Amino acid sequence: MNKNIFKYDDWKRSEHMAVRECVGYYLFTHQLMEVSGPDACRFLDYICPNNIASLKVGRDRYTTILNEEGTIIDDVVVMRLEEEKYWVSTLYASNLDDFIYYHSDGYDIDFGEITEDWHMFSVQGPKSPEVMNAILDAPVDDLRFFASRPAKINDIDVLINRGGFSGEKFGYEVYCACDDADAVQEAIDEAVKNAGGKEITEFQVFAWTLPTEAGFYYMRDLNGVNPIEAGLDKNIVWDKDFIGKDALLKVKENGPAREIVGFEVTDENEDFYIRSKQYGGPGEPVFIEGEEEEVGRVSKLVYSYLKNVNNGYILAQKDKLKIGDEITIHGTKCVITEKNWL
């Protein structure tokens, strides 16, 4: 029997729903690159398809980063901390460091990984403003989404950023020096528990079930995909130069060959086995009923505790799978859906 590792895991469910219904926190230090210098803005605007030039101090912006073929090699959040200093939040700092080095000729910048200098605690959920206001020297009520500012927790210097990877309307990231991490965590932990929440300890919850429920991607979902195929073209500014633009313009002109679609398992038989790319390998092949041609592969299969359904993504040939289509994957009945379960 193939046990559903999500549905019947009460611990995962309790942590997931703490974020959705109350508040949860976790230590998830995204790797950090710092880019600074007179040409930092111009350089980041060149390697990012989104508009970095218009980013004001104290604000963040999500963007992909592409190779010359227009394929996504990273998706990051760029934070402008000072006029000439930026942080780039990534999960692949060593790869990004090489990429920046390779493309930095002619730009007056300094750059390097600073991950070892910082810890980041993510506080997510509807009661997260209550938690932050309980521990900070000033309330966060006026802090806008994707905005950051310095603050203090018990006289400890921290950076507060409103954002997160959970899909929650209210969520905050607390950056602190590594030496201060224990004291900061103690303050967060007490405030979260006083608000009725808990620490989130399961990687599969804060990296998989929560983000997927909101229609977010993990970088592994995007390997070998361009932003148009991923539905991320709203984050492309076409009237500027950026790495990969020429190749991406051809995709835009001809139309993408593939797309990422959502799906749910509808089969009453829970003894199913569907391989997904998140565990390694190419993922389960997807076929249209009665046809022999493979039309896609399963990229991700997790669980929506909010909707109580196994859910995930398929990387499919463009327009082969429509919302509402009923399909069978490895003998299991499924249906094509939107990529959002909130």
C-alpha positions in Angstrom: 0.0 0.0 0.0 1.3 3.5 -0.9 0.5 5.5 2.2 -0.5 9.2 1.7 2.4 10.9 3.5 0.5 14.2 3.7 -3.2 13.5 4.3 -2.8 11.3 7.4 0.1 13.2 9.0 -1.6 15.1 11.8 1.6 16.9 12.7 2.0 18.4 9.1 -1.7 19.3 9.1 -1.5 21.1 12.4 1.6 23.1 11.4 0.1 24.0 8.0 -3.2 25.1 9.4 -1.5 27.1 12.2 -0.3 29.4 9.4 -3.6 29.5 7.6 -5.8 30.0 10.7 -3.5 31.7 13.3 0.3 32.2 13.0 3.4 30.0 12.6 7.1 30.7 12.3 10.1 28.9 11.0 13.8 29.4 10.5 14.3 29.3 6.8 17.4 31.3 5.9 17.3 31.9 2.2 20.8 32.2 0.9 21.7 35.9 0.4 23.9 37.7 -2.1 24.8 41.3 -1.6 25.5 43.5 -4.6 26.7 47.0 -4.0 28.5 49.9 -5.7 27.8 52.7 -8.2 26.6 50.3 -10.9 24.6 47.9 -8.7 21.3 49.2 -9.9 22.2 49.2 -13.6 23.7 45.7 -13.3 20.8 44.1 -11.5 18.4 45.8 -14.0 20.4 44.1 -16.8 20.4 40.5 -15.3 16.7 40.7 -14.2 13.8 40.8 -16.6 11.7 42.7 -14.0 12.3 46.4 -13.4 15.0 47.0 -10.8 15.8 50.5 -11.8 12.5 51.8 -10.4 12.9 50.0 -7.1 13.0 52.5 -4.2 15.1 52.1 -1.0 13.3 49.9 1.4 11.3 48.0 -1.2 11.6 44.5 -2.7 10.8 43.0 -6.1 10.3 39.4 -7.3 12.0 38.5 -10.5 13.3 35.6 -12.4 16.9 35.5 -13.7 17.4 33.9 -17.2 20.3 32.5 -19.2 20.9 33.6 -22.8 18.4 31.0 -24.0 15.6 32.6 -22.0 15.4 29.7 -19.6 14.9 30.4 -15.8 18.1 29.7 -13.9 16.8 31.3 -10.6 13.9 33.2 -9.2 14.7 35.7 -6.5 13.6 38.6 -4.5 15.7 41.7 -4.9 15.7 44.0 -1.8 17.1 47.6 -2.1 18.5 48.4 1.3 20.4 51.6 0.4 21.0 53.7 -2.7 23.9 51.5 -3.8 23.3 48.3 -1.7 21.0 45.4 -2.6 20.3 42.0 -1.2 19.3 39.2 -3.5 17.4 36.4 -1.8 18.0 33.1 -3.5 18.3 29.3 -2.8 21.3 29.0 -5.1 23.8 31.6 -4.0 26.9 29.7 -5.3 25.3 29.4 -8.8 24.2 33.0 -8.7 27.7 34.1 -7.6 29.2 32.5 -10.6 26.5 34.0 -12.9 27.2 37.5 -11.5 30.9 37.1 -11.9 30.6 35.9 -15.5 28.4 38.9 -16.5 30.0 41.7 -14.3 32.6 42.9 -16.7 32.2 46.7 -17.2 30.2 47.2 -14.1 31.6 48.9 -11.0 30.1 46.6 -8.4 31.1 44.5 -5.4 29.3 41.3 -4.7 29.4 38.2 -2.6 27.4 35.7 -0.6 26.5 36.9 3.0 24.4 33.9 4.0 26.6 33.0 6.9 26.2 36.4 8.5 22.4 36.3 8.8 19.5 34.2 10.0 15.9 34.7 8.7 12.8 33.8 10.7 9.6 33.8 8.7 6.4 34.7 10.7 3.3 33.9 8.7 -0.4 34.0 9.1 -3.4 36.2 10.1 -2.1 36.9 13.6 1.5 37.7 12.5 1.0 41.5 12.8 0.0 40.8 16.5 3.1 38.8 17.0 5.4 41.4 15.4 3.8 44.3 17.3 4.4 42.4 20.5 8.1 42.1 20.1 9.2 45.1 18.0 10.1 48.6 19.2 7.6 50.1 16.7 4.4 48.6 15.2 4.3 47.2 11.7 0.7 48.4 10.9 1.9 50.8 8.2 4.5 48.4 6.6 3.5 47.7 3.1 3.9 44.4 1.3 7.4 43.8 -0.1 8.8 46.6 2.0 11.5 46.5 4.7 12.9 48.6 7.5 15.3 48.4 10.4 13.8 47.6 13.8 14.8 46.3 17.3 13.7 43.3 19.3 14.8 43.8 22.9 17.5 46.2 21.8 18.7 43.7 19.1 19.0 45.2 15.6 16.9 43.4 13.1 15.6 44.0 9.6 11.8 43.4 9.1 10.5 42.6 5.7 6.9 42.2 4.9 6.6 39.1 2.7 6.9 35.4 2.7 6.4 32.1 0.8 3.1 31.1 2.3 0.6 33.0 0.3 -0.7 34.7 3.4 -1.8 38.4 3.3 0.1 39.0 6.4 3.6 37.6 6.8 7.0 39.0 7.9 10.6 38.0 7.6 13.0 38.9 10.5 16.6 39.1 9.5 19.2 39.2 12.3 22.9 38.6 12.9 23.7 34.9 13.5 25.0 35.7 17.0 21.6 37.2 17.9 19.5 34.3 16.5 18.8 32.5 19.7 17.6 35.6 21.5 15.5 36.6 18.5 14.0 33.2 18.2 13.1 33.1 21.9 11.2 36.3 21.6 9.4 35.2 18.4 8.6 31.8 19.9 7.0 33.3 23.0 4.9 35.8 21.1 3.7 33.2 18.6 2.7 30.8 21.3 1.0 33.5 23.2 -1.1 34.2 20.1 -2.1 30.6 19.8 0.4 29.6 17.1 3.4 27.3 16.8 6.8 26.8 15.3 6.7 25.1 11.9 9.3 22.4 11.8 8.4 20.4 8.7 10.3 21.4 5.5 7.5 19.8 3.5 5.1 22.3 5.0 6.9 25.6 4.7 8.6 24.7 1.3 5.9 22.6 -0.4 2.3 22.4 1.0 1.9 26.1 1.9 3.5 27.6 -1.2 1.8 25.2 -3.6 -1.6 25.9 -2.1 -1.0 29.5 -3.0 0.2 28.7 -6.6 3.8 29.5 -5.8 6.8 27.7 -7.3 9.9 26.1 -5.8 12.9 26.6 -8.1 12.9 22.9 -8.9 9.4 23.4 -10.5 11.0 25.8 -12.9 14.1 23.9 -14.1 14.3 24.0 -17.8 11.2 26.3 -18.2 11.0 29.9 -19.4 8.9 32.5 -17.6 6.2 32.6 -20.3 5.7 28.8 -19.9 5.5 29.3 -16.2 3.0 32.1 -16.4 5.5 34.6 -15.0 5.5 36.9 -18.0 3.8 39.6 -15.9 7.2 40.1 -14.3 8.9 40.8 -17.5 9.6 44.4 -18.6 9.9 44.2 -22.4 11.0 47.8 -23.1 14.5 47.4 -21.5 17.5 45.1 -22.2 18.0 42.0 -20.1 19.9 38.7 -20.4 17.8 36.3 -22.4 15.5 38.9 -24.0 16.2 38.0 -27.6 15.4 34.3 -27.0 12.3 35.2 -25.0 11.0 37.5 -27.6 10.9 34.6 -30.0 8.9 32.6 -27.5 6.5 35.5 -27.2 6.2 35.8 -30.9 5.7 32.1 -31.7 3.9 31.2 -28.5 5.2 28.9 -25.7 5.5 25.2 -26.5 4.6 24.2 -22.9 2.7 25.5 -19.8 2.4 24.6 -16.2 -1.1 23.6 -15.1 -2.6 22.6 -11.8 -4.2 19.3 -11.0 -6.0 17.4 -8.2 -6.3 13.7 -7.5 -10.0 12.8 -7.5 -9.7 9.0 -7.4 -11.5 7.5 -4.4 -8.8 4.8 -4.2 -6.1 6.4 -2.0 -3.7 3.6 -2.7 -2.1 5.4 -5.6 1.5 6.1 -6.7 2.2 9.1 -8.8 5.9 10.0 -9.2 6.6 13.7 -9.2 9.8 15.6 -10.2 10.2 17.1 -6.7 11.6 13.8 -5.5 14.0 13.5 -8.4 13.6 12.0 -11.8 11.4 13.2 -14.7 8.0 12.8 -13.0 5.1 10.6 -14.0 4.1 10.8 -17.7 0.7 12.3 -18.5 -1.6 11.0 -21.3 -4.9 12.1 -22.6 -7.5 9.3 -22.3 -7.5 7.1 -25.4 -4.3 8.7 -26.8 -0.8 7.4 -26.9 1.1 10.7 -27.1 2.6 11.9 -23.9 1.4 15.4 -23.2 3.3 16.3 -20.0 5.0 15.2 -16.8 4.1 15.6 -13.2 6.3 18.4 -11.7 4.9 18.4 -8.1 2.3 16.5 -6.0 1.7 17.5 -2.5 -1.5 18.2 -0.4 -3.8 21.1 0.2 -4.9 20.9 3.8 -7.2 23.8 3.2 -9.1 21.9 0.5 -8.3 18.4 1.7 -7.1 17.2 -1.7 -3.8 16.0 -3.2 -2.7 18.8 -5.5 0.2 19.7 -7.7 1.5 20.9 -11.1 2.0 19.3 -14.5 4.4 20.7 -17.1 2.4 20.0 -20.2 2.3 20.8 -23.9 0.6 24.1 -24.5 -3.2 23.9 -24.7 -3.3 20.1 -24.4 -4.9 20.2 -20.9 -7.8 22.5 -20.1 -9.2 23.3 -16.7 -11.9 20.7 -15.9 -10.4 18.0 -18.1 -10.5 14.6 -16.4 -7.4 12.5 -16.9 -5.8 9.4 -15.6 -2.2 9.4 -14.3 -0.6 6.0 -13.6 -4.1 4.5 -13.2 -5.3 7.3 -10.9 -8.2 9.6 -11.8 -7.3 13.3 -11.7 -8.7 16.7 -12.9 -7.0 19.8 -14.3 -7.5 22.9 -12.1 -6.3 26.4 -11.5 -2.9 26.7 -9.8 -4.3 28.1 -6.6 -6.1 26.4 -3.7 -6.6 29.3 -1.3 
